[in-house]
């Protein structure tokens, strides 16, 4: 990789994420059955299948168009909370990315951060609430720190994925304070948050794609 990320790599990332949530559909649903509505795996697999079906028929030429298409498709095709949250994530990414055909590390970090800010604005999640924020926030902090230290983009993405997975694992003992799981109170402790699990897949697939580019 020459220090920039083209649209082809971003589409490959989205396809890899589709594959990951499809392969782990049963696992994500199992996690959600413990503290949610038992539909996270099905919802994410259906949503990402719809995303890739749309991209296969019409591939946008700029990042803002790409992520707007992804976001709107998820909002309209995914039920529960995951559709609006992931949809907002990608819509905000597109708004920040702008009409460009490639990213450098700083631009990718800014777009991802805007996506997370969109999730916070919609879901009001904070650290420790047992949500996807608990995976994404430490991942993006780690990504920023790695880039600032001169780490190449693929390796920085790997650091971010590691942080996302650690954040996912750290949700297990937490008591949920947001979303459907919060209705369970103390009974939500002892279970991984399904949104953090799919978010960790999002970051791991990004690292895998950038590392192989």
Number of C-alpha atoms within 10 A of each C-alpha: 12 8 11 16 20 15 18 14 17 19 20 17 21 22 18 20 25 24 16 19 26 20 13 19 20 16 16 27 20 18 21 22 15 18 24 21 14 17 20 29 26 18 24 29 22 19 27 25 22 19 21 19 11 14 17 10 8 11 15 16 13 17 24 22 19 24 25 21 21 26 25 18 20 28 20 13 18 22 17 14 16 22 22 20 24 26 28 28 26 27 27 24 28 26 17 19 25 15 14 14 17 18 18 13 21 15 16 20 21 16 23 23 21 22 25 24 20 21 22 17 12 13 16 12 19 15 14 16 19 32 28 29 26 29 32 28 21 21 27 24 16 21 27 22 15 19 18 13 10 9 16 16 25 22 17 26 30 23 23 29 29 20 25 32 23 17 27 27 18 18 27 16 15 19 20 25 19 16 15 15 22 17 14 15 12 14 15 24 18 14 20 23 31 29 27 26 25 26 25 27 22 21 25 25 24 23 22 17 20 22 16 9 12
